[in-house]
Amino acid sequence: MRKTIKIASTALLGVMLSVTNINAQSVSDFENLNLPAGAFWNGSDMSGTHNNGQFFNNFTSGDAIFPNVYDTTFGLPGFWADGFAYSNVSDSVTSGFGNLYASRSGVGVNGSANYVVSQNNSIIHLAPAFQNTVVSGVYITNGTYPALSMENGDMFAKIFGGASGNDPDWFLLTIKGYTGGNLTTNSIEFYLADYRFSNNAQDYIVKNWQWVDLSGLGAIDSVQFFLTSSDTGSFGMNTPAFFCLDNFNDQTVFIKELAQNNDIKIYPNPAKNNIYFNAKNNIDVVEIIDVTGKVVLSKTNLAIGSQRIDIESLSNGIYFVRIKSNQKTSTSRIIKN
């Protein structure tokens, strides 16, 4: 029996690798972009297309295109107005707008040099050959500027949690996909900071790179990022509207996730009508995903204890069960027969 399970597991991994190879997408890790140490590029070289004081530019990494707008409408030196900048600034301790181009982690993913800083409402476009495909995900973290603003407050923004630590503050990144020029109905939410817990010890500001799975957006042409915060005023959001990203559309992460994140055991496998698992914590969402990346079944807000998911309506084949609970994600492979 043990040998049979091992063979099935190897076959499943082979299928997932096959799907990845069919997509043949390259990760956007930004290491192809040349920068001196401790530097950034934000369009200030005014190398883009000029229109009424604004310079429109793009940079490319992997199979994705990252727009940038630099504005000199009000005179030189101008300012970074929209889109993305790339950086390898390592200062994770200096607060304020002057340290806008640093990630809170101080480096890129896995200690790499380059990463991207993004503004609110920025859009990543897939290269034409890879449009209408599933994006695996992206690594996200706070920039040093917004992270320290939330932690310590500044002349515009409050300290998250307030003086008592009990204020239910939050800083949310919502990610949506486009296809055919239209926003899709699905969206992914990731809290860059969350102080809404009844136990203040659980409050957090993201300081390290976190993988955000985007496969639930389905087949898309581009990805747009929206920032919102509990700290707002008469002029809108007080929290600095920036974040950092790296390794966009890394196709290897899902396979690593399958190998490592096995905290919740799914049984039986193979299964015909139902699958079962035991939830040690409240479950936010259970998603069953086919090999194309499409979510074919979803359940939300499940309680602690034994759980049963009816899969009788699914076609026979290979699926991935993704369980999100308490800010953690567990992914397992199953066969429906």
N, C-alpha and C positions, 0 to 999 in steps of 0.2 A: 504493500500500500504506500509506504513512504517513497519508494522509487517512482511509482506512478505520479504522485503529487509533484515530485521534483521535475519530471519530464513535462508535465502540464505547465508548471511555472516557467520553465525554460521556453516552451513554445509560446506562451503568452507574451513574455518579454521580447521574443523574436518578432511577434506580430506588431508590438508597439514600436520596435525599432524600424520595422518595415514601413509603418505609417509615417514615421519621422523621415525616413529616406525619401518617400514619395513626395513629401512636402519640400524637402531639400532646402529648407530655410536656414539662413545664417544668423547667428546671434549678433545683436548690436551691442558690442562691448566697448566701443569708442577708443580702443587701443590703436586703431588705424589713424587717429587724429593726432597730429604732431603738436606738442606743447613743451615749452621749457618747464623745468621743475617749479612747482608752486605758482603756476600761471593759469589763466583762463582765457577763453575766447567768447566774446559776447556780441560780435558784429561791429565793434568800434573801429575796425579797420575800414569800414564803409565800402566793403568790396562787393556788395550786392547791387541789385537793380534799384536805381534811384527814382523816387517819385515824391515831389513836394516835401522834401526834407526827410523823408523816410527811406531807409535802405533795407531791401528785402533779400534775404539770403537763405540758403539751405545747406545743411551738411548731412552726409550720409555715412551710416555705419551698418554693416550687415545688409539686410534687405529692407531697411527702413530709411525714411527721409524725415529730417527734423528741421522745420522752418524756424527762422529767426528774423526779428524786426529790430532795427536800431534807428532811433529817432533823433534828428538834429533840427527839428522844426523850431525850437526855441533857442537855437544857436549851439555852438560847439562848447564843450566836447560831446554833448548829446547823452543819450541814455538808452539802455536796453529796454525796449518797450513791450516785446511780446515773444512768445515761443520759447526756444531752448538756447542755453549756452553750455559749452563743455569746459571741464575744469579738472585739474589735479591738485587744487589747493588743499592743504592738509591741516589747516588751523581749525580745530574743533573746540576751541576754548574762548575765543574772542567774540564778545557779543556785539550787536549792532549791525546796521545796514552796510558798513564798510567791509564786513566779512560775508557778504551775500553769496559768494561763489564757493563756499566750503560745505562739505557734507558733515553731518554730526558725527559720523563714524571716522572721519579724517582720511579715509581711503576709499577706493572703489571696492566692488565685490571681490571677496577672496584676496584682499590686499592689493588689487590691481591699481594702476595709476589713475586712469581717466574715468570720469563719470559725467552725468548730465545734470544740470540744474534747470528746473522747469518753472514757468509761471502758470498762473491760473488760466484755464480754458485752452491750454496748448493742445495741439493735434499732431500726432505722429501718423505719417502716411506710409503704407506699405508700397514698395516698388511695384510697378505695373505687372510684372511677371508673377507676383505673389499676392495680388489682390483677390479677395473672396476666398481667403483661407483662414484657418483657425490659428490664432496667436496663443502660444503656450502661457505666457505670463511675463512679469517684469519684477526686478528687485527694486524696492522702494525704501527710502529713509528720509528723515527730516534733514533740512539744511541746518547749519549751525545757527544762522540768524533767527529763523522762526523757533527752533528748539529752545534756545536760551531766552528768547522773548517770552515763551510760554512758561518756562521754568522760573524766571526771575522778574518778569514784567519789564516794561520800558515806558518811554514817555507817551506812547500811543496805546499799548496793550496791557492788559491785566496779568497778574500772576495766576496761572491756572490753579483752580481749587480755592482761590481767594485766601484771605487772612486765616480763616478757620481750616482750610483744606477741604471743606465740604461742598463747595460750589461744583455743580455737575457740568464742568466744562468739557469741550470736545473739539477736535480739529479733524475734519473728515475729508478724505479723498474719494470722490466718486468717479468711476471709470466707465465710459460708454463707448460703444463701437458704431462705426458707420459702414453701411454697404449701399452701393449705388447712390451715394450722396445723401442718404437718409439715416438718421439715428435709429439704431435697433432698439427693441423694447427691453433688452436685458441690460443690466448694469452690475458693476462690482463695487462694493464699498470696502474701504480700508481706513481704519482710524489711525492717524498719525499721532494722536494723543487722545486719551479717554480718562476722564475723572468722574464718571457717572456711577462708580461702584459704591455700594453702601459701606464696604470696607476700604478705607483710604489707602491701605497697603497695596491694593490692587491697581490703583491709579498709575498711569504710565505716560511717558512721552517717548516715542520710538527714537532710539539712538543708534541702532545697528541695522544692517540691511535685512529686509524681510521680503520673502518671495510672495508675490500676489498672483494667484492663478487667474488667468484671463480666458481660459478655454470656454467658460460658460457664456461668453459673448457670442459664440458661434463663428461662422465664416464672415469675415469683415474686410474692409478696405483700409480703414484707419481707426485710430484710437484717440479719444479726447478725454482730458483730465479736468475735473471740476473740484475746486476747494471751497469748503464752507466751514464756519466756526461758530461756536456759541458766543464768542466775544465780538460783538458788533456795536456800531455806533451810528450816528447820523450820516456818516459818509460810507457806510458799509462795514466790511470785516476789518477788525483791528489787528487780528493775528496776521503776521507777514505771510503773503500768499505765494509761497515758494515751497518746493520740495525737490528731492534728488532721486534720480533713477539710474539704473545700470542693468546690463545684460538683458535687454529687451528681446523677447521671443527666443529665449534660451530653450531649445528643444530637448536638452538633456536633463533638465530639472525634474520633469514629470517622472522619468525613468528612475532617477535617484530617489524621488519621493516614494515610488512604489517599493523600492528596495529597503528604505529606512523607516518609513512611517507605518508601522504595523502594530500600533498600540491596541487597536480594536480588532478582534478576530471575527471574521464573517464565516458562517457555516450554514448549511453544508456547501461544499464546493467540489464538483459541479452541483447546481441546484436546478430544480424544475419549476416549482410553484412559489416557494417562499425562501427568503434568506433571513438569518437571525444574527443578532449580536447583543452583547451586554454593555449598556451605557453606564459608565462610572460617574459621568457628569451630564447635566442637561445638554441636549444636542440642539445646536442652532439650525443645522440643515443637513440632510442626507441627499446626495445627488448620485444617480446612476448615469454613467456616461458611456456612449458607444465608442468604437475605435476611431471615429472621425472627429471626436471631441464634442459631439452634440449631447446635451443633457436630455435624457429620454424619460426620466422619472425623478421627482423631487418631493421630499417630505421636510416639514419645518417644525421647530419647537417640540421636540420629543423629550420626554421626562427620563430621569434616571431609572435604570432597570432593564429588564429583558425587552427587546424590540423585535418586531416581525415586519418585514417589507414584502409585499405581494409583487412578484415579478412574472406572474403567469402570462400577462398580456405582452411581454417582450418577446421578440423573435429570438430564436436560438442563436447563440454566438458568444463573443467575448465582450465583457463589460468591466468598467472600473467603478468601484463604489467609493465615493469621497464623502467623508464625514467631518463636519466642522463643529468643534465644540471648545468653548473656553479659550478662544484665540489660537487654537491648534487645529491642524488638519491631518487626518489619517486617510490613506488611500489604499485600497485592496483590489485585487483582480479576481473576477469570478467568471465561471462559464455557465451560461443558461442552456439547458438541454431539454 
